Every structure is written in structure tokens, then in C-alpha cells.
Amino acid sequence: MTENTKAIAVFDIDGVIRDVGGSYRRALADTVEYFTAKAYRPTPIDIDNLKSEGIWNNDWEASQEFIYRHFVSQGITREQQQLNYQDIVTYFQTRYRGTDPENWNGYICNEPLLAQPSYFQELTQADIAWGFFSGATRGSATYVLEKRLGLQSPVLIAMEDAPGKPDPTGLFATIRLLENGTDKKQTVIYVGDTVADMYTVEKARSLDNSRNWLGVGVLPPHVQEMVTHRDAYTETLMKAGANIVFSNVQELTAKQIKELLRE
């Protein structure tokens, strides 16, 4: 980052840079269905409702929680269930990454991109530093950022690098990498699609009031199919702390960022 940098924009990946409705979310539903012996498959709204609780950003943990809650509803306590978390993760990954560990052949291969490389070039040209903080694994995040989008070694803090959101540790780490030793405290914009993302900004603000923090919400594609769902999701993000909500990440243009800085 240079002294001329006007702001720092940090992006979540899932639901923001790529559409995971048919990949992560599908793998989650597959996993719950498998471990409940086809008795229960969460709907997209079920998944949104769980994530609106603000603590289920990790889809492996979300899968486990759905399984727990299903069996509790059947009168079986959590202690009695004896779920094996690693088995859940392993099955999830066979759906998401696929069955070939070297050449992925799972749902990840067909994720629609929600941003183009030119978008990030425009941010750079406008002196806006940018990077990524995501709950995705480093392998999955690197796959989309470098292999699919063609970005050259972008700043990235992934699942293995920091505690899960809404803990802001990973956001702080991303900022440190982008600031690269400069003392100037820039405004930070964190762009995400979930309540946990907005809570991350709130927690960062409470721990570091020496800079300006802005939360920008992005509506994931699956909530935009119905107006009522889109409006309800927008309201949920705003209540969780979003300063503004967009339908696509690329609506957060360099010009829009400058306007947000003036507010």
C-alpha cells in the first residue's frame, strides 16, 4: 500500500466473488441429508435462517449443527448422537471438491463468478488497496482467485490462517498485509454477504476505534430470485451493521467507495 491509498477494501469470497448456491450450499444440504439417512434436507431458506444467527459461517460446522438439531427434534440429545465431525468434513469435501484430490471434479468446478478481473484493476487504478478474508479453505479460495479469476498472488487470509468469523482477527491480519508497514490509518471497507460478515466489522470497530470501518453487504444470487426474500435479506444485513447493500459486488465501484468515504 502506498501513502496515496484512499481506502482499503477487503472482500469475502463465497456469495460475493463466486456464487456458491449450487456448490457449498448444495454440499451442505447433501451432507445433512446423508447423515440423517435422507430424513432431512435443509432448504436454502433453512440455511439462510441458520446463518442469520451470525455464528455459522463455517459450512462444515453448519452441516453438523443441522444434523444435531434434526435428531434433537426427534428426541435424541446431542450427547447421544456421537457425531464424528471429521466424517462430516470428509463427506462434505467429496461433494464440494469431488472424489479426485488432485483434479477436483466436484461442485466447485461449476461455480459462477460474480466479479471480473477488470473490477480489481479499476480499484488499483483508483488507489484503493484490496485483498480477501474468507472462511473458505486456502485451496478453495486460491482456486477461484488465481485459477478462475487470474489474480496474481492476491492478499488472502483463509480458514487455516485465522479464527472463523465473526472473530475479526483475520480481518486485522488482511489489513496488516495490505498496509505493509505504513502508519497511515486508512478507512477499511469489509464486503460480505452474511450476518457474520457484518458482525466482523462491528467487532473490529469495537477493538480498534483508531480508523473508520464500513460494512458493505452483497446479496448472494439465491436470495434475489424473490422480491420478498431479497428485501428481507437486505434488512437482515442492514440490522447486522451494513452501511449499504448491493446486488452485485461490482456495484461497489471506486466512485461509490469515494462517496462512502465522504459520508
N, C-alpha and C positions, 0 to 999 in steps of 0.2 A: 504494500500500500504506500502511496506517496502522500506528501503533505497536502497535495491538491485534492485528495479524495473527498468527495462531497458527502458520502454516506457508505455504510456497509449493509449489503443485502445478503441475508443467509436464508437458504431455501431448504424446506423439507423436500423429499423426493416423491414418496408414494401419495398419489392423489393430486400432486402438484406438477411434477415433471413427467410422470407417467400415470396412465390410467390402470389402476390395479383392481378394478371391479371384476375383471374376468381372470385374475391371477391370484394375488394374495387373498382376496376375499373369497374367491372360489375355492382355493386350497383350504382356507379356514373352514368353510362350510363342509367341504369334503371330509376334513379331519374330524369334525364334530359328528357328522353322520356315521363315519366309520367306527368311532369309539363309543357311540351309543347304539351300535348294531342296527343302524338305519331307523331308529325310533325318532330322531330329531335332527333336522337340518335347519340352521338359523337362516332367516331371510335377510336381505340387505337392510331392512328396517331394524331387525333384531340386532344386527351388527352395529348399526349407527347408534342405537339406544345404549348398547354396552359401552361403546367408545365415548358417548356423551358423558359418561361418568368421569372421564378425564384421566383414568389410570390404566387403561388397557391399550396402550399404543403398540405393545409387542403382540403380534398376531399369534405367536406360539402360546403366550400366556392367556390371550383372549380365548383361544381354542380350548385350553384346559378349563378356563372359567365357565365357558358354556357347558362343557361336559359335566363339571361339578354341579352346576345349577340344574341341569336336566335330571340328574339322578337324585339330587336333594328333593326335587319336586315329586319324585317317585317314592319318597320316604327313606332314602338311603343317605346317611350322613357322609360328610366329606371324609371323615376318618375311615369309614367302612369301605370307601371306594378304592383306595390304594392305587390311584393313578400313577403311572410312570411317566414323568414329564419328558424324559429323553425319548421314549417311544412315540410320544405325541409329536415332538420336534422332527424325529426321523421320518414319520409318515407324512407330515406336512411338507417336508422338503422333497419327498418323492413326487408330490403333486406339483409343487411350485417350481423347483429346479428340474425335476424329472428323474429318470431312473439311471441316467448315464452321468457320473460325476465329472467326466472330462468334457463331454459335449452336451451341454444342457439341452433337454428336449421337453421340458415341462411348460407350464403356463407362462413363465417369464418370457419365453421366446415370442409371444404374441401380444405384448403389452403396447397399446397405442401411446405414442409420445404426445405430450401436451405442450411442449416447448421446442423451439428450433435453435440450433447453434447461433444463428444470427442475433437472437434475442440477447444472449450473453455478450456478444461482440458489441452490441449497442450500449450495454451497461458499461463495459470497459471504456468505450469511446467517450462516455459521459462522466468519466472519473468516478464511477461507483464500483467499489470493490465487492466481490461476490464469492460465495462458497456454499457448502452444503452441510447440514446437520440432520441426520436421518436415523431412524430406528431400524432401517434395513441393514442386513449384514454387509460387510465391506465388499464381498464378492458380488452380491446382487446390485449394490449401489454403483460399483465400478463398471459392472456390465452395462448398465443403462447410460451412465455419464460418459464413459470412454468408448465403449464398443458401439453403442447405438447413437449417441449424440456427437461423438467425435471430439469431446473436450479433452484438452491435453493436461493430464495430471491435475485436475481441479482440487482446490482445498476441500477436504471431506473429513468429517467426523462421523463414524458409523457405529453400529450396535456394539462392536467389540471395543470401541475406544472410550466409551463413557456410559454412565448410568442411563437408564431409559427416561424419556420424558414423562412427566413434566419437570424432572430434575434439570436445571439449566447448565449443569457442568459442561456438557457437550457444546452448548451454545457459546459459553465463555471460551472454550478451547478453540472453536472455529474462529472466533473474533481475534484471539491472540495470534493465530496463524496468519490471518489476513492483515493484521496491523503490523506484524513483523518488526516489533520493537519501537515503533513510533509512539510518542507520548500523547499525540492529539486524540482526544476522546470524540470519536465520530458517533453520529446517530446510527443506531442499529435497527434494521427492519428484519423481523423474522416472518417468513412466509410459510404458512401451513394450512392444512385442511381439516384439522381436528381440534376438539376442545383441549386436548393435551398440549397441542402446539401453542395455543393462546395462553394456557396456564404457564407454559415455559417462559413466555415473555413476562408475564406478571411476576413470576418468581425471580427472574433475572433482575427486574426493576427493583424488587424489594431488597435484593442483595447488593446492588450497585446502582446508587442514585446519582452517580457522577456523570452519567450520559443520558441521552434521550433514547427511549425504547418504543418501537412501534410494532404492533402485531397486525399483520395483513392476512386475512382469511381468503382462501380459494375454495370454491365449491367443487368437490370431486364430481366427475361426469355422472355417476349413478344417481345423484340427488337432483339432477337437472331435468330428469325425464317428466316430472310432475311439478306444476307450479306450487302446489301446497307443500310438497316435500322440500322444494328449493327454498321457499320463503321461511319454512320452519328451521331449516338447517342454517340459513343466513342469520336468523335471530339467535340461534344457539351459539354460533361463533361470536356474534356481537356481545352477547351476555357474558361469554367467557373472556372478553377483553379485546376483541379485534377492533382496530380503528376504522377499518374499511374491509369490504368483502367483494371479491371479483369472481367472475365466472370462469376466467382463464388466467393463468399466471402472467401471460404476456400483456395483459391489460395494465400490469404494474410497470409502465414504461418509465424511462429516465425522466421524462417530463412530469409524469404523475408522482414520482418519488420527490422531485423538487417541490411540487405543490404540497405534498405531505410534510416536508421539512419546514415549510413556511407557516403551517397551521399552528 
